[in-house]
Amino acid sequence: MNKILAVALLDIRRLGFGVLSAALIAGLIPAFVSGMGSSVPIAKLMSVAFLLVGLVAGGYFGGDFAEGRASFFFARPLPTAVLIAGRFVALLALASTTFLAIMASNWLSTSDRTGWTFWILQRSHLESLGASWAWALLASLSVAAHGKGERGVRNWRDLAVIPFRLGLVLGGVILVFGLFADLSLRAYSNSPPIRLFFGTWTLGLFVASCVGIVAGRTERMRIARFQNLVMYAQLALTAFFVLGAWAYVLHPGPDAIRSVIYAKGSPDGRFAYVETQVDRGEPRSFRPI
């Protein structure tokens, strides 16, 4: 526990003053905007603040590997799990500081406090913080893998494989996101499926970063290799489940019919036009293939 706190304190010392100063200024924005005849909801302002805190903390975490500072931790020696846990504790501390600073500054700058409430945090705020941290960590580790001093493409074989790999990855991404977009537009009108899809990808990318750090430690190309392996596995699993959901939900059979809403026979009596309700998707937005 002491090692985790020691790692967290390093991040807090580096980022704490800047985060605190920015949060105090951000808390004045609603009062400043209200004086101009407009309004800024404090909840949305907090979401943006948490998004920026996650980006900065995740970028600094991955930036340590790009600039060689990560070797300091592994030379102690320090377990990789302790390093990741310490950075996560630092993220929570910075987010808490941001929340308290914004709310205190907003309370002091608000003239009418009749409808003012302290606890405005919702699930979306935590999602914004965690997602931005995970994506920033992934991006900064990817930048570190292609930083100065790393080996580039040295032979024609490696160069020839690049278009194939890019085409394979882009094809898989287009397939997965295309099928999911078609499924969402045809069967659902609310956001839970989209949030679930985005959440699983965010979790998968965070796991890829953690696996890369654990397996690669200070070797940046090794980190990138294990990152890519986990991301390829994530893409394959997502494609499997999205394709299965798309085929199941948008291709209902007679056994999926729950009730008949409307029925009308054709003029010649050979056919019947039936509108039914099935047990898949949302009734008001469901449009099967």
C-alpha positions as CSV (number, residue, x, y, z in Angstrom):
1,M,0.0,0.0,0.0
2,N,2.9,2.4,0.8
3,K,4.4,1.8,-2.7
4,I,1.0,2.5,-4.3
5,L,0.7,5.8,-2.5
6,A,4.3,6.7,-3.3
7,V,3.7,6.2,-7.0
8,A,0.4,8.1,-6.8
9,L,2.2,11.0,-5.0
10,L,4.6,11.4,-7.9
11,D,1.8,12.0,-10.3
12,I,0.0,14.3,-7.9
13,R,3.1,16.4,-7.4
14,R,3.6,16.7,-11.2
15,L,0.0,17.4,-12.1
16,G,-1.7,18.6,-8.9
17,F,-1.0,22.3,-9.1
18,G,-2.0,22.6,-12.8
19,V,-5.2,20.6,-12.3
20,L,-6.1,22.6,-9.2
21,S,-5.5,25.9,-10.9
22,A,-7.5,24.9,-14.0
23,A,-10.4,23.6,-11.9
24,L,-10.6,26.8,-9.8
25,I,-10.8,28.9,-13.0
26,A,-13.3,26.5,-14.6
27,G,-15.6,26.9,-11.5
28,L,-16.0,30.6,-12.4
29,I,-17.2,29.9,-15.9
30,P,-21.0,29.5,-15.0
31,A,-21.0,32.8,-13.1
32,F,-19.1,34.5,-15.9
33,V,-21.5,33.2,-18.6
34,S,-24.6,34.0,-16.6
35,G,-23.5,37.6,-16.4
36,M,-23.6,37.6,-20.2
37,G,-27.2,36.3,-20.3
38,S,-26.5,32.6,-20.9
39,S,-25.9,29.5,-18.8
40,V,-23.5,26.6,-18.6
41,P,-24.8,23.5,-16.6
42,I,-22.3,22.7,-13.9
43,A,-22.8,18.9,-14.6
44,K,-21.7,19.3,-18.3
45,L,-18.7,21.4,-17.2
46,M,-17.7,18.7,-14.8
47,S,-17.9,16.1,-17.6
48,V,-15.5,18.2,-19.7
49,A,-13.2,18.7,-16.7
50,F,-13.1,14.9,-15.9
51,L,-12.4,14.2,-19.6
52,L,-9.4,16.6,-19.6
53,V,-8.1,15.1,-16.3
54,G,-8.3,11.6,-17.7
55,L,-6.5,12.7,-20.9
56,V,-3.7,14.4,-19.0
57,A,-3.2,11.6,-16.5
58,G,-3.3,8.9,-19.1
59,G,-1.0,10.8,-21.4
60,Y,1.6,11.3,-18.6
61,F,1.4,7.6,-17.7
62,G,2.2,6.5,-21.2
63,G,4.6,9.4,-21.7
64,D,6.9,8.0,-19.0
65,F,7.6,5.0,-21.4
66,A,8.3,7.3,-24.3
67,E,10.7,9.5,-22.4
68,G,12.4,6.7,-20.5
69,R,11.1,7.7,-17.0
70,A,9.4,4.3,-16.6
71,S,12.8,2.6,-16.1
72,F,13.0,4.4,-12.7
73,F,10.1,2.4,-11.4
74,F,11.3,-1.0,-12.7
75,A,14.8,-0.4,-11.4
76,R,13.5,-0.1,-7.8
77,P,12.3,-3.0,-8.4
78,L,8.6,-2.2,-8.4
79,P,5.8,-4.7,-9.3
80,T,3.9,-3.7,-12.5
81,A,0.6,-4.1,-10.7
82,V,1.7,-1.6,-8.1
83,L,2.7,0.9,-10.8
84,I,-0.7,0.6,-12.5
85,A,-2.6,0.8,-9.2
86,G,-0.6,3.8,-8.1
87,R,-1.4,5.6,-11.3
88,F,-5.1,4.8,-10.9
89,V,-5.1,6.1,-7.3
90,A,-3.5,9.3,-8.7
91,L,-6.2,9.6,-11.3
92,L,-8.9,9.3,-8.5
93,A,-7.1,11.9,-6.4
94,L,-6.8,14.3,-9.3
95,A,-10.5,13.8,-10.2
96,S,-11.5,14.4,-6.6
97,T,-9.4,17.6,-6.4
98,T,-11.0,18.8,-9.7
99,F,-14.5,18.1,-8.3
100,L,-13.9,19.9,-5.0
101,A,-12.2,22.9,-6.6
102,I,-14.8,23.4,-9.3
103,M,-17.7,23.1,-6.7
104,A,-16.0,25.4,-4.2
105,S,-15.2,28.0,-6.9
106,N,-18.7,27.8,-8.3
107,W,-20.3,28.2,-4.9
108,L,-18.2,31.3,-4.1
109,S,-19.0,32.9,-7.4
110,T,-22.7,32.1,-7.4
111,S,-24.9,34.9,-6.1
112,D,-28.1,32.9,-5.9
113,R,-27.5,29.6,-4.1
114,T,-31.2,28.6,-3.6
115,G,-31.0,25.8,-6.2
116,W,-27.3,25.0,-5.7
117,T,-26.4,21.4,-4.8
118,F,-23.0,19.9,-4.0
119,W,-23.3,16.3,-5.2
120,I,-23.9,16.5,-9.0
121,L,-21.8,13.4,-10.0
122,Q,-23.5,10.8,-12.2
123,R,-22.4,7.7,-13.9
124,S,-21.6,9.6,-17.0
125,H,-18.9,11.6,-15.2
126,L,-17.1,8.4,-14.1
127,E,-17.4,7.0,-17.6
128,S,-15.9,10.2,-19.1
129,L,-13.0,10.0,-16.6
130,G,-12.2,6.3,-17.1
131,A,-12.7,6.3,-20.9
132,S,-10.4,9.3,-21.5
133,W,-7.7,7.8,-19.2
134,A,-7.8,4.5,-21.0
135,W,-7.7,6.0,-24.5
136,A,-5.0,8.5,-23.6
137,L,-2.9,5.7,-22.1
138,L,-3.3,3.6,-25.2
139,A,-2.4,6.5,-27.6
140,S,0.6,7.5,-25.6
141,L,2.0,4.0,-25.4
142,S,1.5,3.7,-29.2
143,V,3.4,6.9,-29.6
144,A,6.2,5.6,-27.3
145,A,6.5,2.4,-29.4
146,H,7.3,4.5,-32.5
147,G,9.4,7.1,-30.8
148,K,13.0,8.0,-31.3
149,G,15.5,5.2,-31.1
150,E,13.1,2.4,-32.0
151,R,13.8,0.1,-35.0
152,G,11.9,0.9,-38.2
153,V,11.3,-1.2,-41.3
154,R,14.6,-2.5,-42.6
155,N,13.7,-5.1,-45.3
156,W,11.2,-5.5,-48.1
157,R,9.4,-8.3,-46.4
158,D,8.3,-6.1,-43.5
159,L,7.4,-3.4,-45.9
160,A,5.3,-5.7,-48.0
161,V,3.4,-7.0,-45.0
162,I,2.3,-3.5,-43.9
163,P,-0.5,-3.0,-46.5
164,F,-1.9,-6.5,-45.7
165,R,-2.0,-5.8,-42.0
166,L,-3.6,-2.4,-42.5
167,G,-6.1,-3.8,-44.9
168,L,-7.0,-6.7,-42.5
169,V,-7.4,-4.4,-39.5
170,L,-9.4,-1.7,-41.4
171,G,-11.6,-4.4,-43.0
172,G,-12.4,-5.9,-39.5
173,V,-13.1,-2.4,-38.0
174,I,-15.4,-1.5,-40.9
175,L,-17.2,-4.8,-40.6
176,V,-17.7,-4.6,-36.8
177,F,-18.7,-0.9,-36.7
178,G,-20.9,-1.2,-39.8
179,L,-22.9,-4.2,-38.5
180,F,-23.2,-2.6,-35.1
181,A,-24.5,0.7,-36.6
182,D,-27.0,-1.2,-38.8
183,L,-28.1,-3.2,-35.7
184,S,-28.5,-0.1,-33.6
185,L,-30.4,1.9,-36.3
186,R,-32.8,-0.9,-37.1
187,A,-33.5,-2.4,-33.7
188,Y,-32.9,0.2,-31.0
189,S,-33.6,3.9,-30.5
190,N,-31.9,4.4,-27.2
191,S,-28.3,4.6,-26.1
192,P,-27.6,1.5,-23.9
193,P,-26.4,-0.7,-26.8
194,I,-24.0,2.1,-27.9
195,R,-22.7,2.7,-24.4
196,L,-22.2,-1.1,-24.0
197,F,-20.3,-1.3,-27.2
198,F,-18.1,1.7,-26.4
199,G,-17.6,0.5,-22.9
200,T,-16.4,-2.9,-23.9
201,W,-13.9,-1.4,-26.4
202,T,-12.6,1.0,-23.7
203,L,-12.2,-1.9,-21.3
204,G,-10.5,-4.0,-23.9
205,L,-8.0,-1.2,-24.8
206,F,-7.2,-0.6,-21.2
207,V,-6.5,-4.4,-20.7
208,A,-4.3,-4.2,-23.8
209,S,-2.3,-1.4,-22.3
210,C,-1.9,-3.2,-19.0
211,V,-0.9,-6.5,-20.7
212,G,1.6,-4.5,-22.8
213,I,3.1,-2.8,-19.7
214,V,3.3,-6.1,-17.7
215,A,4.9,-8.0,-20.6
216,G,7.0,-5.4,-22.1
217,R,8.1,-3.3,-19.1
218,T,10.6,-0.8,-20.5
219,E,10.9,-2.4,-24.0
220,R,8.6,-0.2,-26.1
221,M,8.4,-2.4,-29.1
222,R,7.5,-5.4,-26.9
223,I,4.8,-3.3,-25.3
224,A,3.4,-2.5,-28.7
225,R,3.5,-6.1,-29.8
226,F,1.4,-7.3,-26.8
227,Q,-0.9,-4.4,-27.1
228,N,-1.6,-5.3,-30.7
229,L,-2.2,-9.0,-29.8
230,V,-4.8,-8.1,-27.2
231,M,-6.5,-5.6,-29.6
232,Y,-6.6,-8.2,-32.4
233,A,-8.3,-10.6,-30.0
234,Q,-10.7,-7.9,-28.9
235,L,-11.6,-7.2,-32.5
236,A,-12.1,-10.8,-33.3
237,L,-14.4,-11.4,-30.2
238,T,-16.3,-8.2,-30.9
239,A,-16.8,-9.2,-34.6
240,F,-18.1,-12.6,-33.5
241,F,-20.6,-11.3,-31.0
242,V,-21.8,-8.4,-33.2
243,L,-22.2,-10.7,-36.2
244,G,-24.2,-13.1,-34.0
245,A,-26.4,-10.4,-32.6
246,W,-27.0,-8.9,-36.0
247,A,-28.0,-12.2,-37.5
248,Y,-30.2,-13.1,-34.5
249,V,-32.0,-9.8,-33.9
250,L,-32.6,-8.6,-37.5
251,H,-33.6,-12.0,-38.9
252,P,-36.5,-13.2,-36.7
253,G,-38.4,-16.3,-37.7
254,P,-42.0,-17.3,-37.1
255,D,-41.1,-18.6,-33.6
256,A,-40.2,-15.0,-32.6
257,I,-43.7,-13.6,-33.2
258,R,-45.3,-12.5,-30.0
259,S,-48.6,-11.0,-31.3
260,V,-50.3,-9.9,-34.5
261,I,-51.0,-6.2,-34.7
262,Y,-52.6,-5.9,-38.1
263,A,-53.6,-8.3,-40.9
264,K,-55.1,-7.7,-44.3
265,G,-55.7,-10.1,-47.2
266,S,-54.7,-9.5,-50.8
267,P,-57.5,-8.7,-53.3
268,D,-57.1,-12.1,-55.0
269,G,-57.1,-13.9,-51.6
270,R,-53.8,-15.6,-52.2
271,F,-51.7,-13.7,-49.8
272,A,-52.1,-12.0,-46.4
273,Y,-50.2,-8.9,-45.2
274,V,-49.5,-9.2,-41.5
275,E,-47.9,-6.8,-39.1
276,T,-46.5,-8.5,-36.1
277,Q,-44.6,-7.8,-32.9
278,V,-41.6,-9.9,-32.2
279,D,-39.5,-10.5,-29.0
280,R,-36.4,-8.7,-30.3
281,G,-35.4,-5.1,-30.4
282,E,-37.6,-2.2,-29.6
283,P,-41.2,-2.3,-31.1
284,R,-41.2,1.4,-32.1
285,S,-37.9,1.3,-34.0
286,F,-37.6,-2.4,-35.1
287,R,-37.1,-2.8,-38.8
288,P,-35.9,-6.4,-39.6
289,I,-34.1,-7.3,-42.8
